[in-house]
């Protein structure tokens, strides 16, 4: 998809932000092909290992509710800097984790820190003209979708050849590199609102209560996302067992199959 350069947002910066969105979202899904390997290494049963991707999604949900609104009252570049630091720390904690409690805590921090995605998308919308907004957001959303799907393929390959801890090490390195690149490249914009945190959260409830279409969209998204994760979070646990007996890399390759759907949506761009 070709995006014309927009005021305040160069093609190079659009590309960087799309890649950063992909890399940030990927952190929520790296562990899914690795679950059978992690379970064997930490001697966990299936019910217990489910807490690992679960804590990722709990952190992600809490971040949408409690951190995403902060972009309206705190300069987004500063917020992205802080989230990048915590993403690096959470990934490093996962590298050294020796039990499910520590790994679950690391997964929670990673889920919270992946809110970088929810800061970059609205930030991009404020930096472009109305005419360019749809194309730019479409580009970033393509990065988001590719990050969600191909994260499994990448982590499956790395996990199969270098171990599951290497995947989190890779995640920490990527978070550091993208954090530094975004710090240097993103413009500084003062926050749009001056409002206390409590009033900010209360305003979300007011919007939710006042707009029926918003409520419908929220519940639709919630159920869709729950179904999506019910499939993908358990897929590796099933296909690595008999009669299929796939390894970690093969389980991660299902992400490539799913990319075909993304390619189909891009045909008419």
CORMO-V387362 format. One record per pair of residues at least 4 apart in sequence whose C-alpha atoms are under 6 Angstrom apart, sorted by the first residue. I is the first residue (numbers start at 1). J is the second residue. Records with the same first field share a line. If there is no record, write none. Layout:
I: J / J
//
This chain:
5: 10 / 11
6: 128
7: 128
8: 127
18: 140 / 143
20: 24
21: 117 / 144
22: 143 / 144 / 147
24: 114
25: 147
26: 147 / 148 / 151
28: 56
30: 151 / 152 / 155
32: 233
33: 156 / 236 / 248 / 251 / 252
35: 39
36: 237
38: 42
39: 43 / 44
44: 48
51: 55
52: 104
55: 107 / 108
56: 107 / 108 / 111
59: 108 / 111 / 112
60: 111 / 112
62: 66
63: 67 / 112
64: 68
70: 74
71: 76
72: 191 / 192 / 193
73: 191 / 193 / 194
74: 191
75: 189 / 190 / 191
76: 80
80: 116
83: 113
84: 179
86: 90
87: 110 / 113
88: 172 / 175
90: 106 / 109 / 110
91: 168 / 172
93: 106
94: 103 / 106
95: 165 / 168
97: 102 / 103
100: 104
125: 133
128: 133
134: 138
146: 150
147: 151
149: 255
150: 255
152: 156 / 252 / 255
153: 252 / 253 / 255
155: 159 / 167
156: 160 / 248 / 249 / 252
157: 249
158: 162
159: 163 / 164
160: 248 / 249
162: 166
175: 179
178: 182
182: 186
208: 215
221: 225
229: 233
236: 240 / 251
239: 244 / 246
240: 245 / 246 / 247
241: 245
246: 250
//
